[in-house]
Structure formats: structure tokens, C-alpha cells
Amino acid sequence: MTEPAHRITETESAAPTFVFVHGLASNSFFWTPVVRELALLGHRSLPVDLPGHGLETSIPVSYQAPQDLPAYTTGSSPMSAITLQDNVSHVIDAVRQVRRHGPVILVGHSLGGITLGLVGNAIPEAIDRIVYVSAFCPSTPEAPNAMALSQTPEALKDVPAPNPNHSLFLGLDAPPPGIIRFNLRSADLEALEDFRLVNMPDATLDQTLTVLNYFMQHEDSAQPSFTDARVDAQTWGRIPRTYIRLTRDNVISPALATKMIEDADRLTPDNPFDVHDLRAGHTDVTFHARELAAILDQLT
């Protein structure tokens, strides 16, 4: 059925809605401070929980205090069955629903960038701008996924190496296949300090604990990190795009962000990234919500 002409006009002239996609082991709550600041600027936002995240997450009793770490580390999880395509289909559905009300600006952080890229590959006509906030954007055969990008020389440039003996990460070998698992409820101060230095170097311990308890979750599917997620020049490549590079980021280093920007610009030289820098770490960008919202506001 064809929409009435007046409805089409209203939709095309409506203010955009920001659709937010979180990163690895995170959830929609990560975006709450940014959504608040955008609302104060008069913008609508929809933070999305990917499958198995947010209120859909499954938390085993062994993760509660007192923790049974051997049982928790090796226990099975429904997250192991979640694929990158599941995430992509979930976001496509959200974008299509929001699109009925006007333009869509799709924003992703960290590992959420690979979902952004494949959504852009699939429905470029439904997205008015795509925004990477220190997010993965694979575009070359040499580094087709997030894991490959994280192992490039640029990813290791000028960043502190995490101490494997003091980590909240429980490793890829110990958990069941298909799971990336953390112990975010650890009271190991050295492990917490290691997390802080890598993820949010300008934050306090109190802020670190806030992030771990409110904006992150204990596990995620491993499949999306290893899946080919290269962007397509003919579809994704025609969407206006922005990259917000975090200058204090030790997870996606500024050098890696620059590499991804330059690689993508070579793929679609007629539609290069619009690049902005923000002084923030990878995870504590949420404490810079007002500055981030100001950049996003400029894109509308």
C-alpha cells in the first residue's frame, strides 16, 4: 500500500532519531548519559540491547557472591549460540521501525561497529548517517574482522600492555567454546587497576566500579569478534559517515582508529569519513557524554 503524500513529506522533514549500538559485554545502559544529554538538546534516541544483553542476559548463580569461579568459568551459556547475523538482524529491525518516523543516525561503540557496518551493507537506504565512536570498521582482506584489527601493529602502538596475571578477562581457553567471559565482580585491586589503565585511564577507581557494575555484563558471544565483517563499497560506502576518535583510548588506539579511517576512505574515496577527536578513554567516554552529544548534535 502506498503511503499518502503528506505522510511521506512529514517523515522526510522530521528530526532524526539516534539509534545506539553498544560494544562487547555491554548493554544499552552504556548510552544512558548520552541519551540524557541529547534529550536536553531536543533529540530522540533509541539505545538497543543486542540479543542476550541487557534484561535478556543470563547470570548464573555461580557468578554471585560467594563466587564459585571454577563452575562459573566453565559453565555453559546461551550466548554461545548468538551470531553476528543475529545482532545485525536485530538492529535492522530496530532501524526499520524507527525509520517510519523520520531520518536515522546509527551510532556504535567498540565492537558495535561491526554490526553497524553490516547493517549499512544491508539497508543503506534506511540510514542517513553512520557514526563510529571508537568502533571497529573492518574494510580490508588483511583485517576482515575485529580480532584481526586488534592484532595489527597500529592496535599496539603507544598503548600499555594488559597484565595477563591481573585481568578481569577469564581467557578464551577456559570458558566453553563460543564465549568471552569476564569476572567483573572481582575484588582484586591489581586486576581492577589494570582494567582502569587500559579502558579508562583518566577515571577514578569509583568510576571504574560504576562502569563495571552498570554498563557492562559478564560475558558475550565470541562469534562476532571473529566473523568477517567487511563493509561494502556499493552499499555501506554511500552512507554519510563520521568517526569519533578517542585520543586516550588504549583498546582501539588512535593509531588503529586512523588506520581504519584511512582504509575505509581508500575503499570509497568519494565519501570519506568526517572525523572528530574527543579526549576520552575507550570505556570512560560515557563520562564525557555532554561533549559527545555536542558532536552528535552537529551532525543533525
C-alpha positions in Angstrom: 0.0 0.0 0.0 1.4 3.4 -1.0 1.7 6.0 1.8 -0.2 9.2 1.4 2.0 12.0 0.0 1.5 14.1 3.1 2.8 11.3 5.4 5.9 10.9 3.2 6.6 14.7 3.5 6.2 14.6 7.2 8.6 11.7 7.6 11.2 13.2 5.3 11.2 16.5 7.2 11.2 15.0 10.7 14.1 15.4 13.1 16.5 12.4 13.1 16.5 9.7 15.7 19.8 8.4 17.0 19.9 4.6 17.2 22.7 3.4 19.5 24.6 0.1 19.4 26.8 -1.0 22.4 30.0 -2.9 22.3 31.4 -6.2 23.7 30.0 -7.3 27.0 28.0 -4.1 27.3 24.3 -3.1 27.1 22.0 -0.2 26.3 22.6 1.3 29.7 26.1 2.4 28.5 24.4 5.1 26.4 22.1 6.5 29.1 24.3 9.6 29.9 24.5 10.4 26.1 20.7 9.8 25.6 20.1 12.2 28.5 22.3 15.0 27.0 20.8 14.5 23.6 17.3 14.8 25.1 18.3 18.1 26.7 19.3 19.2 23.2 15.9 18.1 21.8 16.8 14.8 20.2 15.2 11.4 20.2 17.3 8.4 20.9 16.9 4.6 20.9 19.6 2.6 22.7 19.4 -1.0 21.5 20.2 -4.1 23.5 21.8 -6.8 21.2 20.4 -10.3 21.7 21.4 -11.8 25.1 22.2 -8.3 26.5 20.6 -6.0 29.0 17.5 -7.5 30.6 17.9 -10.6 28.4 21.3 -11.5 29.9 21.6 -14.8 31.7 23.5 -14.6 35.0 24.4 -17.9 36.7 24.2 -18.4 40.4 27.9 -19.3 40.4 28.7 -15.6 39.5 27.0 -14.4 42.7 28.9 -14.0 46.0 30.5 -16.1 47.3 31.6 -16.9 43.8 32.2 -20.4 42.5 34.8 -19.4 39.9 35.6 -22.9 38.5 31.8 -23.5 37.9 31.3 -20.0 36.6 34.3 -20.1 34.3 33.4 -23.4 32.6 29.6 -23.3 32.8 27.6 -23.2 29.6 25.8 -20.2 28.3 23.0 -19.4 25.7 25.3 -16.6 24.5 27.4 -19.2 22.6 24.7 -19.6 20.0 24.4 -15.9 19.2 26.0 -14.9 15.9 26.9 -11.6 14.3 24.0 -12.0 11.9 21.6 -12.3 14.9 22.9 -8.9 16.0 22.6 -7.4 12.6 19.1 -8.7 12.1 18.1 -7.3 15.5 19.4 -3.8 14.6 17.9 -3.8 11.1 14.5 -4.4 12.7 15.0 -1.5 15.1 16.2 0.8 12.3 13.3 0.0 10.1 10.8 0.7 12.9 12.4 4.0 13.8 12.7 5.0 10.1 8.9 5.2 9.9 9.1 8.4 12.0 12.0 10.1 10.1 15.7 10.0 9.4 18.0 7.6 11.3 21.5 8.3 12.6 23.1 4.9 13.5 25.8 5.1 16.2 28.0 2.4 17.5 30.8 2.0 20.1 33.7 -0.5 20.1 32.7 -4.0 18.8 29.3 -2.5 17.9 31.0 -1.0 14.9 31.0 -4.4 13.1 27.2 -4.6 13.5 26.9 -1.0 12.1 28.9 -1.9 9.0 26.8 -5.0 8.1 23.6 -3.1 8.8 24.9 -0.4 6.4 25.7 -3.1 3.9 22.1 -4.5 4.1 19.9 -1.4 4.3 21.8 1.7 3.2 18.6 3.4 2.1 17.3 3.4 5.7 20.3 5.1 7.3 21.0 8.8 6.9 24.4 8.8 8.7 26.5 6.2 10.4 28.7 7.2 13.4 31.6 5.2 14.8 32.6 6.1 18.4 36.0 4.5 18.6 34.4 1.5 16.9 35.7 -1.3 14.7 35.3 -0.8 11.0 37.0 -3.6 9.0 37.3 -2.9 5.3 40.3 -4.9 4.0 41.1 -8.6 3.2 44.1 -8.4 5.5 42.0 -7.5 8.6 38.4 -8.6 7.8 37.2 -8.8 11.4 37.6 -7.2 14.8 40.0 -9.7 16.1 42.3 -9.3 13.1 42.2 -5.5 13.5 43.1 -5.8 17.2 46.3 -7.7 16.3 47.6 -5.1 13.8 50.8 -3.1 14.7 48.6 0.1 14.9 46.5 -1.5 17.6 49.5 -1.9 19.8 51.1 1.5 19.2 51.6 3.6 22.3 49.2 1.6 24.5 50.0 -0.2 27.8 50.0 -4.0 27.5 47.5 -5.6 29.9 49.0 -7.8 32.6 47.6 -11.3 32.0 48.2 -12.2 35.6 45.9 -9.4 36.8 43.0 -9.4 34.5 39.2 -9.5 34.8 39.2 -11.4 31.5 39.0 -15.2 32.1 40.5 -16.1 28.8 39.3 -17.8 25.6 40.6 -21.3 26.5 38.9 -21.8 29.9 35.2 -20.9 29.0 33.1 -23.2 26.8 33.6 -22.6 23.0 31.9 -19.5 21.7 32.1 -17.5 24.9 34.1 -14.5 26.0 33.8 -14.3 29.8 34.8 -11.8 32.5 34.8 -11.6 36.3 33.6 -8.1 36.7 32.8 -8.7 40.3 36.4 -9.4 41.2 37.8 -7.6 44.3 41.3 -7.9 43.0 42.6 -4.4 43.2 45.5 -5.1 40.8 43.1 -6.5 38.2 40.8 -3.5 38.6 43.7 -1.1 38.2 44.8 -3.0 35.1 41.3 -2.7 33.6 41.2 1.0 34.5 44.6 1.8 32.8 43.6 0.0 29.6 40.0 1.0 29.3 39.6 4.3 31.2 43.0 5.8 32.1 41.7 9.2 33.3 38.9 7.6 35.5 39.0 7.0 39.3 38.5 3.6 40.9 35.0 4.6 41.9 34.2 5.5 38.3 35.7 2.2 37.1 33.5 0.2 39.5 30.4 2.2 38.3 31.2 1.2 34.7 31.8 -2.4 35.6 28.5 -2.7 37.6 26.1 -0.6 35.5 27.4 -0.5 31.9 29.0 -3.9 31.4 28.0 -7.6 31.7 29.9 -10.7 32.5 30.0 -12.4 29.1 29.4 -12.2 25.4 29.4 -14.4 22.3 32.8 -14.8 20.8 31.5 -15.3 17.2 31.0 -11.6 16.3 34.7 -10.8 17.0 35.9 -13.5 14.6 33.4 -13.1 11.8 34.2 -11.4 8.5 32.5 -8.0 8.8 34.0 -6.0 6.0 32.0 -3.0 4.8 30.8 -2.9 1.1 31.7 0.0 -1.1 28.5 -0.1 -3.1 26.1 -0.1 -0.1 27.7 1.0 3.2 30.0 3.1 1.1 27.3 5.5 0.0 26.1 6.4 3.6 27.5 9.6 5.0 29.8 8.6 7.8 31.5 10.0 10.9 34.3 8.7 13.0 34.8 10.0 16.6 38.4 9.1 17.6 39.1 8.9 21.3 42.6 10.3 22.0 43.0 8.5 25.3 41.8 5.1 24.0 44.0 2.1 24.8 41.6 -0.5 23.4 41.1 1.0 19.9 44.2 3.2 19.9 44.2 6.5 18.0 46.6 4.8 15.5 44.2 1.9 14.9 41.3 4.3 14.5 43.3 6.3 12.0 44.2 3.1 10.1 40.5 2.1 9.9 39.5 5.6 8.7 42.2 5.7 6.0 41.4 2.1 4.9 37.7 2.9 4.5 38.5 6.2 2.7 40.5 4.3 0.2 37.6 2.0 -0.4 35.2 4.9 -1.0 37.3 8.0 -1.8 34.3 10.0 -2.9 32.7 9.6 0.5 35.4 9.9 3.2 34.9 9.9 7.0 34.0 13.1 8.8 36.5 12.8 11.7 36.2 14.3 15.2 38.6 13.9 18.1 37.4 13.6 21.7 39.8 13.4 24.7 38.4 10.3 26.4 39.3 6.6 27.1 37.6 3.7 25.5 35.1 3.0 28.2 35.0 6.3 30.2 33.7 8.1 27.1 30.4 7.7 28.9 31.7 10.3 31.5 32.1 12.7 28.5 28.5 12.5 27.5 28.0 16.2 27.1 31.0 16.6 24.7 29.9 13.5 22.8 26.4 14.7 22.5 27.6 18.1 21.3 29.4 16.4 18.4 26.4 14.3 17.6 24.2 17.4 17.7 26.3 19.0 15.0 25.5 16.1 12.6 21.8 16.7 12.5 
